[in-house]
Amino acid sequence: MYVTLTTQAFGRTNEGEEIVLYRITNNYDAYVEFINYDCAVKSIVVPDCSGVARNVCLGFDTLEEYERTQPAPGTINLVRSNKFLSHVVWSPKEQGENYALLTAELSEYGITASVRIMWVDYNRLVLDLSAGSEISMTNNISFALDDTNT
């Protein structure tokens, strides 16, 4: 399977930090898009039963929408002592043709977390979450599925 990862600017936070949009595309014209702001999965575009590419992920079009909403759809939620650690800008650590590894250094809490986002065979999205035992990590991807083409 042919897979490529590309990046482009997505905007700047209110604090001036640059946010990057990652896209991993395969040879089936399917792709996943995510940003390094709260590691939000923005789009998952896959063919429907008729072969038409459709975005099945509920995500926002602009960085401003992600900044206004907590927790925003598709974000990696870091929770410590029942408190959301929100508006985290993750740093790129490593990239391959079908994945990106992003890390968050939360020095005020003494925490390092990492997320590997992979787009693999058969249009599968894999999130590999890692952090110490003092923090929990979840993802709240929401899907927009309908049965209009069944």
N, C-alpha and C positions, 0 to 999 in steps of 0.2 A: 504494500500500500504506500502510495506517495503522500507525504505529509510535509507541510511547511509552517513555520512560525514566523509571523511578521509583527512589527510594533509600529505604533504611531502615537503622536501626542493626543491626549484627551482633554487637556486643560490644566489649570493651576488651582490649587485649593485656596481658600480665603487667607491661608498663611503663606501662600506663594510656592508651595511644593508642587513640582511637576508630576502629573498623573499620566500614566502610559496605558494605552489600550493594546492588549495582546490579542492576536487572532491566530488560531491553529486551524488550517484548512487541509482537507484530504482530497483524494482524487474522485470522491463521490459528490463533489460540490457541497459538502457539508462542513460546518465549522462551528467552533466555540469562540466566543469573545469574552474577555475578562479584563478588569482594570486592577491596578495595584492599590487603589483606594479601598480599604476594607476587603481586599481580594474579592471583589464583587464579580460574579458571573453575570454578564450583561446579556448575552445572546447564546442560544444553542439552535443552530439552523440545520435542519435535517429534512430529507424528502418525506412527504406524506405518502399515503397509500396510492396516490396518483402520480407520484414522482415529482411533485412540485415542492421546491424548497420553502420551508416555513420555519419561522422562529417560534419555538415552543417554550421559551423561557420568559418570564415576566421580569424585565429589567428596565432601567431608565435610559433615556437618550442623552442626558447631560450630567456633568459632574455636580452641578448645583442641586439637582434632584437628590443625588446620593448624599450630599452634605446636609440637606434639610431633613432627611428621613433616617430615623434610627430605631430599630435596625432596618436597613434598606433591603429590598429583595435581592437574593443571590449572594449576600455578603457572608464572609467568615466571621462568626461572632466569637470573640474572646471574652470569657467570663471568669472573673476572679472574685471570690467572696461575695457571690450573688450580684456583682456589679459588671455591667457591660463596659468593656474597654473599647470605645467607639472612635471612629475617625482616625484609623491607623493607616499610615502610608507604608506599604510593604516595599522592601528593596529587592531588586533582582539579584539572585545569587548565582544561578546557573540556568542555561537554556539549551535545549536540544531541538531536534526537528519536530517533535510532537509533545513537548512539555516545557514548562517554565517552573523553576523553583524560586519562591519568594520568601523572604524572611522579615520578621518584625523584631526589632530590638526595643523592648520597653524597659529602659534602664531605671525609670522611677519605681518599677516593680521588681526589678532584677529578673526579668523574663525574656527569653528568646523563644520565638515560635516560628514554625516554617510550614509552608503549604506547597506541595508539588501538584500542579494542575496538568493533567495529561488528557489528550484526545487520542484514543486507541481504536483498534479494529472494530468494525461494525458500529461506528459512530457512538462509542461509549466514552463518557466523561468520567475520569477518575480523579478524586481529590484525596491526596495523602496528607493528612494533618498531623503535626507533631509539636508538642510543647511539654514542659515539665508538669509534674503532678499537681502543682498549685494552681493550674489554670485548666479550664475546659474549653473546648473548641467545637463549634457546630457550624453548619451551613444551612441557610434558609432559602434554597432555590425553590421558586414557585413556578409551576408549569401552566402554560396556556394551551390546553388540549381541547379539541372539540371533535364531534363525530360527523361533521358536515360532508366528509368525503368517504364515508364507509359504505 
